[in-house]
Amino acid sequence: MYTNVLAALVCAAISCVAATATAAPASTFHWPNGVRAAVSLAYDDALDSQLDHAIPALDQYGLKGSFYLQLSNPSVARRMGEWRAAAARGHELGNHTLFHQCARSQPGRDFVEARRNLDTTSVEQMQDQVLLANTMLAAIDGKTERTFTVPCGDRLAAGRDYLPAVAPAFVGVKALMGSGVTASMAGLDPAAVQVTAPVGLSGAELIALVKQAGAQGTMVNFTFHGVGGDYLTTSDAAHRELLAFLAANRKLYWTDTFLNIMKHVRAEQSRPIAPPGWVLDWHDEFDGTALDHGKWVEETGDPKNGNDEKQFYTARPENLRVVDGKLVIEARRENHGGMAYTSARIKTQGLVERTYGRYEARIKIPRGQGIWPAFWMLGADIGKVGWPRSGEIDIMENIGKEPAVVHGTLHGPGYSGAKAFGQPQAIGKGSYADDYHLYAVEWEPGEIRWYRDDILYHTARPDSVKGDWVFEHPFFVILNLAVGGYWPGYPDAGTVLPQQMLVDYVRVYRRAR
């Protein structure tokens, strides 16, 4: 039985990290709506007192709890309708395995039956029962997202850690670890205050733990068993006093299911960390299964841009798709729309148009004669003033016959096309197509700077160009893969198709104030 503050192991997705009560700088992690801390109210083992006391109290105060069902507990079958109704009201039903295997070899484990001894249970057996428990829970509440609490905090099945075998099935996992273990989750260590079986704690003592988490900007995770009955019991009065405090202080403490809290943590973990002096303004990590049409528009057809390109742009999945966290733009040799090749081009026009900022993308470019990938920007007024008066900022271009060179270029009135103001950047070894590289511009009033892998290689100012400086108004972003054209030349017998341009992410930052 643990009544003190312990370190907790929390696995967000399949990345497991220990969490302690130390907060990192607030800029690296944010709870919703500016609250001080998150509060998870968890209840283990599927006990009658949870249905009789805990859930009615949660409902009364408008709070949500996470109930980790040991599915072999008679309460699950006997009171199935009540568990299902609790889930329908927004409470979480979590996985606590079928049979609650624990290690009998640990101190105080005389209650562990031989057939439930984790010391003699294989990893494969634990995997089977944990995944079957997910199937049974889905039959109860119809949900597919789930979190898992490890029975007794024991991870070793017959001496082997079973969490890696089951963690991919969960949004989050909880287990106990010994004190003194520290690690970071999303830069905050958010699951700092872990209270397991708070037997005998008063309402004031429970509230003090919430305030402790608030002072540290972190999270408190209460794991109750019996509430006003059963075993490892917290009194109904203390539990209600805690709930009343949380309900009265919603603006300070975010109380939600462990599932929702871990989903927030995962989102924070994936939130890009801005370079010094910049603040993230817009981004696409391509984490979904399709192009986000709230961020991008496909351009289709013959571009007819005077470059004599040979591709027909389509929105077909053969040419444009999102797979495994990457945007894939694929150029193919096929007759389509009167052209000999197909490919894709997307833009943020009408959706995301900004003046100034840092624009960056992590890209693996294709290779081959006649292949022309580009990450670039056009002035949002192009429909009114035309090109090149709208301005064009080419953040990265490569032509396949120069595999070790990328170009950063400006086009404007008096310095467009072959007369553009640009600079090549050579790679020291191999080809740019061998790996991902980070391509960026930092665009500020009166100056644009080009970077490859954070190496500054080109700068433009109004006195750099032989014409009007037209870069003090909104621009939009474009990604495309062209085939052929006057500058790159045309595919030849040595050009292998299809070729893919892979984009890991696109991020736009604004200057920090």
C-alpha positions as CSV (number, residue, x, y, z in Angstrom):
1,M,0.0,0.0,0.0
2,Y,1.4,3.4,-1.0
3,T,0.1,6.6,0.5
4,N,3.1,8.9,-0.3
5,V,4.1,10.7,-3.4
6,L,5.8,8.2,-5.7
7,A,7.5,8.3,-9.1
8,A,5.3,6.9,-11.8
9,L,5.9,5.3,-15.1
10,V,3.7,6.6,-17.8
11,C,3.8,5.5,-21.4
12,A,2.4,7.9,-23.9
13,A,1.8,5.9,-27.1
14,I,4.6,3.3,-26.9
15,S,7.2,5.7,-25.6
16,C,7.6,5.0,-21.9
17,V,9.2,7.6,-19.6
18,A,9.4,7.9,-15.9
19,A,7.8,11.0,-14.5
20,T,8.7,12.9,-11.4
21,A,7.6,16.1,-9.7
22,T,10.0,18.5,-11.4
23,A,8.5,21.0,-13.9
24,A,10.4,22.2,-16.9
25,P,10.1,25.7,-18.3
26,A,6.4,26.5,-19.0
27,S,7.2,27.3,-22.6
28,T,7.9,23.7,-23.4
29,F,4.6,22.2,-22.2
30,H,1.1,23.6,-21.8
31,W,-2.0,22.2,-20.1
32,P,-5.3,23.3,-21.8
33,N,-6.8,26.7,-21.1
34,G,-3.9,27.8,-19.0
35,V,-4.7,25.6,-16.0
36,R,-2.0,24.9,-13.4
37,A,-2.2,21.1,-13.4
38,A,-4.0,18.1,-14.6
39,V,-5.8,15.7,-12.3
40,S,-6.6,12.1,-13.1
41,L,-9.1,10.2,-10.9
42,A,-8.5,6.5,-11.4
43,Y,-10.2,3.6,-9.8
44,D,-8.8,0.1,-10.0
45,D,-10.3,-3.5,-10.0
46,A,-14.0,-2.8,-10.8
47,L,-15.3,-2.7,-7.2
48,D,-18.9,-2.4,-6.1
49,S,-18.2,0.6,-4.0
50,Q,-17.0,2.5,-7.1
51,L,-20.5,2.0,-8.7
52,D,-22.2,2.7,-5.4
53,H,-20.2,5.8,-4.2
54,A,-17.5,7.0,-6.6
55,I,-19.5,7.2,-9.8
56,P,-22.6,8.9,-8.3
57,A,-20.2,11.5,-6.6
58,L,-18.4,12.1,-9.9
59,D,-21.7,12.6,-11.7
60,Q,-22.9,15.0,-9.0
61,Y,-19.9,17.2,-9.4
62,G,-19.7,16.9,-13.2
63,L,-16.3,15.2,-13.2
64,K,-15.0,12.2,-15.2
65,G,-13.0,9.3,-13.8
66,S,-11.1,6.3,-15.3
67,F,-12.2,2.9,-14.1
68,Y,-9.7,0.1,-14.7
69,L,-11.7,-3.1,-14.9
70,Q,-10.3,-6.4,-13.8
71,L,-12.6,-8.3,-16.1
72,S,-12.7,-11.5,-14.0
73,N,-14.1,-9.6,-11.1
74,P,-17.8,-10.7,-10.5
75,S,-18.9,-7.1,-10.4
76,V,-18.2,-6.7,-14.1
77,A,-20.7,-9.4,-15.2
78,R,-23.2,-8.9,-12.4
79,R,-23.4,-5.1,-12.9
80,M,-22.6,-4.9,-16.6
81,G,-25.4,-2.5,-17.3
82,E,-24.1,0.0,-14.8
83,W,-20.6,-0.1,-16.1
84,R,-21.9,0.4,-19.6
85,A,-24.1,3.3,-18.5
86,A,-21.1,4.9,-16.7
87,A,-19.1,4.7,-20.0
88,A,-22.0,6.3,-21.9
89,R,-21.8,9.3,-19.5
90,G,-18.2,9.9,-20.3
91,H,-16.3,7.9,-17.7
92,E,-13.4,5.9,-19.1
93,L,-13.3,2.1,-18.9
94,G,-9.6,1.1,-18.8
95,N,-7.7,-2.2,-19.2
96,H,-6.6,-3.8,-15.9
97,T,-6.2,-7.3,-17.5
98,L,-8.4,-10.3,-17.2
99,F,-7.0,-11.8,-14.1
100,H,-4.8,-9.2,-12.3
101,Q,-1.5,-11.2,-12.4
102,C,1.0,-9.9,-9.8
103,A,4.4,-11.1,-8.8
104,R,4.1,-13.3,-5.7
105,S,7.8,-12.9,-5.1
106,Q,7.4,-9.3,-4.0
107,P,6.9,-8.4,-0.3
108,G,3.3,-8.5,1.0
109,R,2.0,-10.6,-1.9
110,D,0.6,-13.5,0.0
111,F,-2.7,-12.8,-1.6
112,V,-1.5,-13.8,-5.0
113,E,-2.8,-17.2,-6.1
114,A,-0.5,-19.6,-7.8
115,R,-2.5,-19.5,-11.0
116,R,-2.3,-15.7,-10.9
117,N,1.4,-15.5,-10.3
118,L,3.2,-13.2,-12.7
119,D,6.5,-14.8,-11.8
120,T,5.4,-18.0,-13.7
121,T,3.3,-16.3,-16.4
122,S,5.0,-15.8,-19.8
123,V,5.1,-12.6,-21.8
124,E,3.0,-14.2,-24.5
125,Q,0.3,-15.2,-21.9
126,M,0.2,-11.6,-20.6
127,Q,-0.1,-10.3,-24.1
128,D,-3.0,-12.6,-24.9
129,Q,-5.0,-11.7,-21.8
130,V,-4.3,-7.9,-22.1
131,L,-5.4,-7.8,-25.8
132,L,-8.4,-10.0,-25.1
133,A,-9.4,-7.6,-22.3
134,N,-9.4,-4.8,-24.9
135,T,-11.8,-6.8,-27.0
136,M,-14.1,-7.4,-24.1
137,L,-14.0,-3.7,-23.1
138,A,-14.9,-2.7,-26.6
139,A,-17.9,-5.0,-26.3
140,I,-18.9,-3.1,-23.2
141,D,-18.4,0.5,-24.3
142,G,-17.9,0.4,-28.1
143,K,-14.6,2.4,-27.8
144,T,-11.3,1.6,-29.6
145,E,-8.9,4.0,-27.8
146,R,-7.8,2.6,-24.4
147,T,-5.3,3.1,-21.6
148,F,-3.8,0.4,-19.4
149,T,-2.9,0.2,-15.7
150,V,-0.4,-2.5,-14.8
151,P,-1.7,-4.7,-11.9
152,C,0.4,-4.2,-8.8
153,G,2.8,-2.1,-11.0
154,D,4.6,-5.3,-11.9
155,R,6.1,-5.5,-15.4
156,L,8.2,-8.6,-15.3
157,A,6.4,-11.8,-16.5
158,A,8.7,-14.8,-15.8
159,G,11.6,-12.3,-15.6
160,R,10.8,-10.5,-18.9
161,D,9.2,-7.0,-19.3
162,Y,5.8,-7.5,-21.0
163,L,5.0,-3.9,-21.5
164,P,6.7,-3.6,-24.9
165,A,4.5,-6.4,-26.2
166,V,1.2,-4.6,-25.2
167,A,2.0,-0.9,-25.2
168,P,1.3,-0.3,-28.9
169,A,-2.4,-1.1,-28.2
170,F,-2.8,1.8,-25.9
171,V,-2.8,5.6,-25.8
172,G,-1.2,5.5,-22.4
173,V,0.1,3.0,-19.8
174,K,0.7,3.4,-16.1
175,A,3.0,1.4,-13.8
176,L,4.9,2.2,-10.7
177,M,8.7,2.6,-10.5
178,G,11.1,2.9,-7.6
179,S,11.8,6.4,-6.3
180,G,14.7,8.4,-7.7
181,V,14.0,7.6,-11.3
182,T,13.7,10.7,-13.4
183,A,13.0,11.4,-17.1
184,S,11.1,13.9,-19.1
185,M,7.7,13.6,-20.8
186,A,7.0,16.4,-23.3
187,G,9.6,18.5,-21.5
188,L,7.5,18.7,-18.3
189,D,7.6,15.4,-16.4
190,P,3.8,15.8,-16.1
191,A,2.7,12.7,-14.2
192,A,4.6,13.9,-11.2
193,V,2.3,13.2,-8.2
194,Q,1.3,9.5,-8.1
195,V,-1.0,8.6,-5.2
196,T,-1.8,4.9,-5.1
197,A,-4.4,3.6,-2.6
198,P,-4.7,6.8,-0.6
199,V,-6.0,4.8,2.4
200,G,-6.7,7.0,5.4
201,L,-6.0,10.3,3.7
202,S,-8.4,13.1,4.6
203,G,-10.0,15.3,2.0
204,A,-7.7,18.1,3.1
205,E,-4.7,15.9,2.5
206,L,-5.9,14.8,-1.0
207,I,-6.5,18.5,-1.9
208,A,-3.0,19.4,-0.7
209,L,-1.6,16.9,-3.3
210,V,-3.6,18.7,-6.0
211,K,-2.2,22.0,-4.9
212,Q,1.3,20.5,-4.9
213,A,0.9,19.5,-8.5
214,G,-0.5,23.0,-9.3
215,A,2.6,24.6,-7.7
216,Q,4.8,22.5,-9.9
217,G,2.7,22.9,-13.1
218,T,2.4,19.1,-13.4
219,M,-0.1,16.3,-12.9
220,V,-1.5,14.4,-10.0
221,N,-2.8,10.8,-10.6
222,F,-5.0,9.4,-7.9
223,T,-5.5,5.7,-8.0
224,F,-8.3,4.7,-5.7
225,H,-9.6,1.2,-4.9
226,G,-12.5,1.1,-2.5
227,V,-14.5,4.3,-2.0
228,G,-16.6,4.1,1.2
229,G,-16.3,0.3,1.1
230,D,-14.5,-2.8,-0.2
231,Y,-10.7,-2.8,0.4
232,L,-7.8,-0.2,0.4
233,T,-10.6,2.1,1.2
234,T,-10.8,5.9,1.0
235,S,-13.7,7.3,2.9
236,D,-16.7,8.5,0.9
237,A,-16.5,11.9,2.8
238,A,-12.8,12.4,1.9
239,H,-13.4,11.5,-1.7
240,R,-16.4,13.9,-2.0
241,E,-14.4,16.7,-0.4
242,L,-11.7,16.3,-3.1
243,L,-14.3,16.3,-5.8
244,A,-16.0,19.4,-4.5
245,F,-12.7,21.2,-4.5
246,L,-11.9,20.1,-8.1
247,A,-15.4,21.2,-9.2
248,A,-15.0,24.6,-7.6
249,N,-11.6,25.1,-9.1
250,R,-12.0,24.1,-12.7
251,K,-10.1,27.1,-13.9
252,L,-7.0,26.1,-12.0
253,Y,-7.1,22.3,-12.3
254,W,-8.1,20.2,-15.4
255,T,-9.8,17.0,-14.2
256,D,-10.4,14.5,-16.9
257,T,-10.0,10.8,-17.8
258,F,-6.5,9.5,-18.1
259,L,-7.2,8.8,-21.8
260,N,-7.9,12.4,-22.5
261,I,-4.9,13.6,-20.5
262,M,-2.6,11.2,-22.3
263,K,-4.0,12.3,-25.7
264,H,-3.1,15.9,-24.7
265,V,0.4,14.8,-23.6
266,R,1.0,13.0,-26.9
267,A,-0.1,16.1,-28.8
268,E,2.3,18.2,-26.7
269,Q,5.1,15.7,-27.3
270,S,4.7,16.1,-31.0
271,R,4.4,19.9,-30.9
272,P,7.5,21.3,-32.6
273,I,10.0,23.1,-30.5
274,A,10.6,26.5,-32.0
275,P,14.1,27.7,-32.8
276,P,15.4,30.5,-30.5
277,G,13.6,33.7,-31.1
278,W,10.7,32.2,-33.0
279,V,7.2,31.0,-32.1
280,L,5.4,28.3,-34.0
281,D,2.6,29.8,-36.0
282,W,1.4,27.0,-38.4
283,H,2.6,23.5,-39.2
284,D,1.7,20.2,-40.8
285,E,3.4,17.1,-39.5
286,F,1.5,14.9,-42.0
287,D,0.5,12.5,-39.2
288,G,-2.9,11.6,-40.7
289,T,-3.9,9.3,-43.5
290,A,-4.7,11.9,-46.1
291,L,-3.9,15.4,-47.1
292,D,-5.4,18.0,-44.7
293,H,-7.6,20.2,-46.9
294,G,-7.9,22.7,-44.1
295,K,-4.2,23.4,-44.8
296,W,-3.6,22.6,-48.4
297,V,-5.1,22.9,-51.9
298,E,-4.2,20.6,-54.8
299,E,-3.4,22.2,-58.1
300,T,-4.2,19.9,-61.0
301,G,-3.7,20.0,-64.8
302,D,-1.0,21.3,-67.1
303,P,0.8,24.1,-65.2
304,K,1.3,26.2,-68.4
305,N,3.9,28.3,-66.7
306,G,6.3,28.8,-69.6
307,N,8.9,26.4,-68.2
308,D,8.0,23.7,-70.8
309,E,7.4,21.1,-68.0
310,K,6.1,17.7,-69.1
311,Q,4.0,16.6,-66.1
312,F,0.2,16.7,-65.6
313,Y,-0.6,17.4,-62.0
314,T,-3.2,15.2,-60.4
315,A,-4.7,14.7,-56.9
316,R,-4.8,10.9,-57.4
317,P,-3.2,8.8,-54.6
318,E,-0.8,7.5,-57.2
319,N,0.7,11.0,-57.3
320,L,-0.2,12.5,-53.9
321,R,-0.7,10.7,-50.6
322,V,0.1,10.8,-46.9
323,V,1.8,7.6,-45.6
324,D,3.6,6.8,-42.3
325,G,3.8,10.4,-41.3
326,K,5.2,11.6,-44.6
327,L,3.7,13.5,-47.5
328,V,4.5,11.6,-50.7
329,I,4.6,13.4,-54.1
330,E,5.3,10.9,-56.8
331,A,6.2,11.6,-60.4
332,R,5.3,8.8,-62.8
333,R,5.9,8.0,-66.5
334,E,2.4,7.7,-67.9
335,N,0.3,9.5,-70.5
336,H,-2.3,11.6,-68.8
337,G,-4.1,14.7,-69.9
338,G,-2.0,15.0,-73.0
339,M,1.3,14.9,-71.1
340,A,3.9,12.1,-70.8
341,Y,4.3,12.3,-67.0
342,T,2.1,12.8,-63.9
343,S,3.0,14.3,-60.6
344,A,1.4,16.6,-57.9
345,R,1.6,20.2,-56.6
346,I,0.0,21.6,-53.4
347,K,-0.3,25.1,-52.0
348,T,-1.7,27.0,-49.0
349,Q,-3.2,29.8,-51.1
350,G,-6.3,31.1,-49.5
351,L,-5.7,29.1,-46.4
352,V,-2.4,30.1,-45.0
353,E,-0.8,33.4,-46.2
354,R,1.7,35.2,-44.1
355,T,4.0,38.2,-44.1
356,Y,7.5,37.3,-42.7
357,G,8.5,34.4,-40.6
358,R,10.7,31.3,-40.7
359,Y,9.5,28.7,-43.2
360,E,11.1,25.3,-43.0
361,A,10.5,21.8,-44.3
362,R,12.3,18.5,-43.8
363,I,12.5,16.9,-47.2
364,K,14.1,13.9,-49.0
365,I,14.3,14.9,-52.6
366,P,14.1,12.5,-55.6
367,R,16.9,11.9,-58.1
368,G,17.4,11.6,-61.8
369,Q,17.9,13.7,-65.0
370,G,14.9,15.9,-65.7
371,I,13.5,15.7,-62.1
372,W,12.7,19.1,-60.4
373,P,11.5,19.1,-56.8
374,A,10.7,22.5,-55.2
375,F,9.7,24.1,-51.9
376,W,8.8,27.7,-52.6
377,M,6.4,30.7,-52.0
378,L,4.4,33.1,-54.2
379,G,3.0,36.4,-53.4
380,A,-0.7,36.2,-52.4
381,D,-1.5,39.1,-54.8
382,I,-0.4,37.1,-57.9
383,G,-4.0,37.1,-59.2
384,K,-4.0,40.9,-59.2
385,V,-0.5,41.9,-60.2
386,G,0.8,38.8,-62.0
387,W,4.2,37.2,-61.9
388,P,7.0,38.3,-61.2
389,R,5.6,41.5,-59.6
390,S,3.9,39.3,-57.0
391,G,7.4,38.0,-55.9
392,E,8.6,34.5,-55.7
393,I,10.8,33.0,-52.9
394,D,12.3,29.7,-53.8
395,I,13.3,28.1,-50.5
396,M,14.7,24.9,-52.1
397,E,15.0,23.8,-55.7
398,N,17.0,20.9,-57.1
399,I,17.5,19.8,-60.7
400,G,18.3,16.1,-61.0
401,K,21.5,16.6,-63.1
402,E,23.0,18.4,-60.1
403,P,22.4,15.9,-57.3
404,A,24.8,17.6,-54.9
405,V,23.4,21.2,-55.3
406,V,20.2,23.0,-54.1
407,H,19.3,26.5,-54.9
408,G,17.8,29.4,-53.0
409,T,16.4,32.1,-55.2
410,L,14.3,35.3,-55.5
411,H,12.2,36.3,-58.5
412,G,10.8,39.8,-58.9
413,P,10.3,42.5,-61.5
414,G,13.7,42.9,-63.3
415,Y,15.2,39.8,-61.8
416,S,13.1,36.8,-62.8
417,G,13.7,33.6,-64.7
418,A,17.3,33.2,-65.7
419,K,18.1,36.6,-64.2
420,A,16.8,35.8,-60.8
421,F,18.9,36.5,-57.7
422,G,20.0,33.2,-56.3
423,Q,22.7,31.1,-54.7
424,P,23.6,27.4,-54.9
425,Q,24.5,25.3,-51.9
426,A,26.6,22.2,-52.4
427,I,26.5,19.3,-50.1
428,G,29.9,18.0,-48.9
429,K,29.5,14.4,-49.8
430,G,27.0,12.3,-51.8
431,S,23.7,13.5,-53.0
432,Y,20.8,15.5,-51.4
433,A,18.6,12.6,-52.4
434,D,20.5,10.3,-50.1
435,D,18.7,11.5,-46.9
436,Y,16.3,14.1,-45.4
437,H,17.6,17.7,-45.1
438,L,16.1,20.8,-43.5
439,Y,15.5,23.6,-45.9
440,A,14.5,27.0,-44.5
441,V,14.2,30.8,-45.1
442,E,14.0,33.4,-42.4
443,W,12.1,36.3,-43.9
444,E,12.0,39.6,-42.1
445,P,11.4,43.2,-43.1
446,G,14.1,44.1,-45.7
447,E,15.9,40.8,-45.5
448,I,15.5,37.1,-46.5
449,R,18.1,34.5,-45.4
450,W,18.4,30.9,-46.8
451,Y,19.5,27.9,-44.7
452,R,20.2,24.2,-45.4
453,D,20.4,22.1,-42.2
454,D,20.7,25.4,-40.3
455,I,23.7,26.5,-42.4
456,L,23.2,30.1,-43.7
457,Y,24.2,30.2,-47.3
458,H,22.4,33.1,-49.0
459,T,21.0,36.5,-48.0
460,A,18.9,39.0,-50.0
461,R,18.1,42.6,-49.2
462,P,16.5,45.4,-51.3
463,D,19.9,46.6,-52.5
464,S,20.8,43.0,-53.6
465,V,18.3,42.9,-56.5
466,K,18.1,44.8,-59.8
467,G,14.5,45.9,-59.6
468,D,11.7,46.5,-57.1
469,W,11.8,44.7,-53.8
470,V,8.3,43.1,-53.6
471,F,8.6,41.1,-50.4
472,E,6.7,43.1,-47.8
473,H,3.2,41.5,-48.2
474,P,1.6,38.0,-47.7
475,F,2.9,34.9,-49.5
476,F,1.7,31.3,-49.6
477,V,3.6,28.0,-49.6
478,I,4.0,25.5,-52.5
479,L,5.4,22.0,-52.7
480,N,5.7,20.3,-56.1
481,L,7.6,17.9,-58.1
482,A,8.0,18.8,-61.8
483,V,9.3,16.7,-64.6
484,G,11.3,18.3,-67.4
485,G,11.6,22.0,-68.4
486,Y,14.2,24.4,-69.9
487,W,16.3,24.6,-66.7
488,P,16.5,20.9,-65.5
489,G,16.3,19.4,-69.0
490,Y,14.3,16.3,-69.7
491,P,14.3,12.7,-68.5
492,D,16.6,10.4,-70.5
493,A,17.2,6.7,-70.7
494,G,18.9,6.8,-67.4
495,T,16.0,8.4,-65.5
496,V,14.3,5.9,-63.3
497,L,10.6,6.5,-62.6
498,P,8.6,6.7,-60.5
499,Q,10.5,9.1,-58.2
500,Q,9.2,10.4,-54.9
501,M,9.6,13.7,-53.0
502,L,9.1,12.9,-49.3
503,V,8.1,15.7,-46.9
504,D,8.4,15.0,-43.2
505,Y,6.9,18.3,-42.1
506,V,6.3,21.9,-43.0
507,R,6.5,24.6,-40.2
508,V,6.0,28.3,-40.2
509,Y,7.2,30.4,-37.2
510,R,6.7,34.0,-36.3
511,R,9.1,36.2,-34.4
512,A,8.8,36.1,-30.7
513,R,7.8,39.4,-29.2
